[in-house]
């Protein structure tokens, strides 16, 4: 090998070592993240030994609180815009699902490595019990939407209305999947990702789920990046993606009998907009609203625009 090639090879090794060093991202203890990501009105409650990050705002006398569930790799922060509006007149409760945000992996009396849809749905019912909510309106985005309709199917007497925002559940036919999800779903690469995590990878993944890239700010990427680093979350994400059950139990949707609002981003490339019509066909009387220009997390991308049909839906007769 010539001297020139040896120098080039050495340079590549040095650059690779530098890239690995810069990408090294060890787990962060939850206590180190609380100051920034859990200021008031955040709180932590114990649910069967699981510490849950929750925000509970609005009038406590509301007979039908609104429970909001986030999507994969997101957190309760995705609902901040809606909560600011809805919380003026309604009690609104959002919390981090296990494996995400500051709640962290399943613990306490829960099976440690079960991140399937019904496990989450039963957990939501447990949170409602802990908060003494006999009945509620429930809404969710992406994974949270699937968990919401599963919870309704398991305990229909507990829910008055259902709001689905780019919800999952049917067999997936994505136009694009965030690179971070693809890596986490592969056992070997996922294990590597538990120790190495370039911030640029998170930025790319967030860009993939927004309809307008200009709305992906540094603070938004910071939130997704830092909460992904919460200890245990990366392993939980890998398990969740490996345990996906696309199409499982969607037959339950036809049995749902409650007012349902289906909201969708017209530029959703992960769960394409045509899925909204599938929900409308399966849930009797469901109303569909599609937002041109928005992506997979429309409630986060444009909360002022997307909350308007929710206000109308909540005020309409049941």
N, C-alpha and C positions, 0 to 999 in steps of 0.2 A: 504494500500500500504506500502510495507516495506521501511525502511530507505534507503536501497540501490537503490530501484527503484525510490524513490523520488529524490535522488541525481543525478541519471542518467537522469531523466526527466528534472531536473533543468539545467543540463549540456547541454542537447539538446536545451533547450530554449535559453540559453546563446549563443550557437553556431549559432542558427538560427538568433538571433538578430544581431550577429556580421556579418553574411553573408549578411543580408539585409543592414546593415550599409555600408559594403564594396562595395555592388553593387549599392548603391544609386548614381545616375548619372543625375543630373538636366540638363535641357537644357542650352546650352551655347550661349550667344549673338554672332552674326556673327562677331562683331568687335574684339572679343577675339580670333578668329580663323584666321583672315586675315593675320597677320604677318607671320605665319608659312605656311599657305596653299594658299596664294595668293600673292607671291612675283612677281616682274616683270618676264615675260611679262603679268601677270594677269591684268585685268581691270574689271570695272563694268559699264554696260550700262543700260539705262532705256528703257524698251520695254513696252509701254502702261501702265506705272506705276509699272511694275515688274522690280526690280533690278536684273540684270543677271551677274553672274560671267563668264567671257569670256577670252580666250586667242586667239589672232589673230596674227599669225606670218607669215614670208615669204614675198615675193615680192608683193607689193600692186597692181602692174600692171598685175597680173595674171588674165586672162579673165575668168578662170573657177576655182575659189577657191574650196577647199575641206572642207566640213562641216562634223564633226565627233560627234556622239552622244553616250554617255555612257549608261550602263545598270542600272538595279535596285540597289539602295544603293551604286552605284559607283559615279564617278565624272569625270570631264575633265582630271584629272591626269592619268586616265587609258590609255590615248593616248600619254603620254609624249615620249615614245620610238619612236612611229611612227612619231610624230611631229618633233622630232629632225632630222629625215632623210628626210621626205617629205618637211619640211620647208626650206631646202636648195635651192630648185628650184620652190616650189609651195606655194601659200598662203594657210595656213591651219587654220581653225577656229574650236575650240572646246569650248563648254560651258556646265555649269551645268544646267540640266533640273530642272524645278520647283519641289520642294519636296526633292531635293538631293543636296549634296555639299553645296556650299556657296550661291547659288541662293535662297534656301529656298522655302517655300510653295507658291502656286499661290497667287498673290496679284494684286493690280491695277485694271484694267478693266476685269480681268479674273475671272471666277466662282471659288470661293474659294476651293471647295471640289470636283472638277471634275478632276480626274487623269486617265481618259480613253485614249485609244490610239489616237483617232482623236483630242482630246483636245491638246495633246502634239504635234501632227502633225501640227495643225494650229498655235501653238506657235512657232514652228520651222520656219514656213513661215513668221511669224511676226519678228522673229530675223533677218532673211535674208533681210526683208524690211528695218529694222532699220540699218543694215550694208550696205544697198544699193547693194545687191547682186541679180542681175536679174536672174542669172543662176549659177548652181554649180554642183559639184560632191558631192554626199552625201553617208555617210557610218555610220553604227551603230552596236553596240554590244548588244545582248540580247534585253532588252526593247528598246534600241536605234535603233537596227535593225528593230524592228517592227515599231517604229515611222518613220524611214527612208522610208520604203516601203509605209507606209500610206501617208506620205507627197508627195511622187512621184505620188501616185494614185489620190491625191486631186489636184495636180498642176503639171502634167507631163511636161508642157512647161518650168518649172523652173529647170529641172535636166538633166544633160548630161550622167551621169553614176551612178551606184548604187553598193555599197559594203556592203554585209551582213556578219556579224561575229557572229556565234552562235545565230542567230536572233530568236525571238519569234514570235508568231502569230497563229500557228496551235494549235489544242487541245493538252494539255500537257500530256505527258506520261513519267514523270521523273523517273530515277533510284534512285535519291536521291534529297531531297530538304533541303537547309540549315536550321538548327534549328531556326535561327533568323527569317527567312521568315515565318516559320510555326507558331511561336509565334505571330509575328506582324499581321498575317492574322486573328487571333482570337480576336474578339472585347474586351473581358474581359482581356485576357492576354496582348493584345496589349496596353490597357490603363495602365496596370501595368508597361509594358515595357517603357512607356513614362517617368517613374520616376526611375526605376531600370534597369540597363544595365551592367551586368558583362562583362568586357573586354574579358574574356574567351569565351563568347558566340559569340562575333564578330570574334575572332580568329578561332573558330570552323566553322563558316559560310564561312570565306575566304578559309579555308582549303578544304571545300566541293566543291568549284568551281575551284580550281587549280588542274592541273593534277599531278604536282610534289610538294609534301608538303614541300620539302627543299627550295623552292623558296618563301615561305611565311615568310617574315622577320618581325622583330619587327616594322620596319618603315612602312611596308605595313599595318599591323594590326592597328598601331597608326592612320594612315590616315583614314581607314574605320571607326574606332571607334570614332575619334574626329569629323569627318564630319557627322556621324550619330547623334551626340549630338547637332548639330546646331539647334537652336530653331525652333520648328515646324516640323522638318524632320521626327521624329518618328511617329507623328500623320499622316503625309502625306503618309508615307510608309504603314501604316495600311490601309488607304483609298485606296491606289493604289492596294494593294493585294486583298482587298475586291471587287474591281471594275474590276478585270481581266475578259476579254472577250475571252477566248481561242477559236479559230476557227472563231471568228466573222470577217466578211469582207475579208476572205482569197480568196474569189472569185475574188477580185480586182487584185490579183497577175497575173492572166491569161491575163489581159489587159495591163500589163506593157510591154513597147517596148523600152528598152534601154539596152546598154551593162551592164551586171551584173556579179559581182564576188562574189561567196559564199565561205567563209572561215569557217572552223570548227575545233575545238579541238577534237581529236580522243578519249579523255577521258572525254568528257563532260557528266556528270551524271544528269545535270539539264534539258538540252535540247539535247537529245541523237543525235549522229552523223547522224543517218538515216534521220533526219529532213532536212539535207542539200540537199538530193536527192529530197525531196518533193518540195523545193524551185526551184531546177533545172528543175523539171518536169513542174512546173507551170509558170516559167518565161522563155520565149522562148530564147534560146541561152545562158543561164547562164552557167558559168564555175565554177566548184567546186574544191576546194583544201582542203584536210583534213590533219591536222598535228598530227601525232602519238605522244603520250606522253603528249599532252597539254590538258587543261581543258576548262572550259566555258569562260574564259577571255584570249584567246591565245595571243591577241595583248599586253596584260599586262605581261603575263607570259614569253613570248619570243618575244619581239618586233623586234629584228634583223632578226629572221627567218621568222616571219609572214609578215613583210613589203615587202619582196622581190617579192612575186606575185602581190602585190599592185603596185609596181613600174612598173612591166611588163604590168599589166593591164592598167595603166594610159598612158603608152607610145604606146599602140597598137592603130591602126586606129579604129575610132568609127564605 
